[in-house]
Every structure is written in structure tokens, then in C-alpha cells.
Amino acid sequence: MPGGGGGTVPTLSLEPFRRRVEQLRDAWAERRALRGIARAHDRESQLALLRTLHGWATEAAAEIRAVYGPGLPVEVSRLPSDDAEAAAFTVRVAQDHTLTFALVERRRVGGIRWHIAVTMSTGGPRGSTVAAGPERRNGQWTRARLEDLLLSLLGAYERARSEGGEGAG
């Protein structure tokens, strides 16, 4: 047999590739659906985006709980009513690892623009609070970006746990 292998190449199931194709299709459909509210910077559009992020975070938190089990508390705060002055929600892992998504206004020369600001707090004596979220130049929110932020938060939790830090559960 040419190539010197002498055997046959094992045939893998097509399901993993099919699933990746489905994920690609769904991600692009999601982007197209969000394009209007993600690009608009009025309060109502960004509030709709915040509600979408809250739904994704709630689903992701359920997945985290399914993997980690009851030993790791994972909570998503309620989203305030649309007319509340401060629209925000928090995802909390253990006691002091949080992601906060908040609707904030920026005053610009052309008027007021609204956007979603995200901060990550890792708590504890050596913890920190940093700005997070999609980069400006590539700033459209996607479910994958939100999930990446949650994975970063879980990574910080695991690091604190491995180092014996406070709040590591």
C-alpha cells in the first residue's frame, strides 16, 4: 500500500463535524438577529441586549451547576424592571467571584450613547476588579463571548482554590 501505513484509516463519526457546522450556523444566525440592537446605542436597544445577555448567563449558569454540582454555588441575580434607573445583573461564583453587566450611559459630543459595561471581581485579599467585555474594535456581543467571560471567572475561582485563597469554596 502506498505511504507504508499498510492499514486503513479509522472512520470517525460525522456527528462531531455536523455539530460544529450547526454551531457555526447558529452563531451567525444569532449575530444577525442581534445586529440591530447591538449596533444601536439608545437605552431601549441596549436594555434589550442586556436582557439577552441575562438569558444567556442564566443558561450558562445552569450548565456550570450541572458540571460542578451543588458544591459550587453559581447564581445569576434578577434583572431589574425596564424602568429601573440602574439596569444591571451579576453572575456570582462561590462567594466573591463575580461578573457584573450594567447598562451605562456615555455622554458624547453628539449626545448620550448607551452601552453594556462589564466588570469582573475576583475578591479575596489579593483579588481585583477589572473591566471586561467585548473589545471595542470587535465589540459585538455573542453567546460565545459571554461564555468566555464566565470561563475566565471560573478560571480565577479555580486558581484561587488551587492557591488556597479566600472565597475558593
Helices and strands as residue ranges (DSSP letters): H 15-39, H 43-68, G 69-71, E 74-76, E 88-93, E 97-108, E 111-121, E 129-132, G 136-138, H 143-162
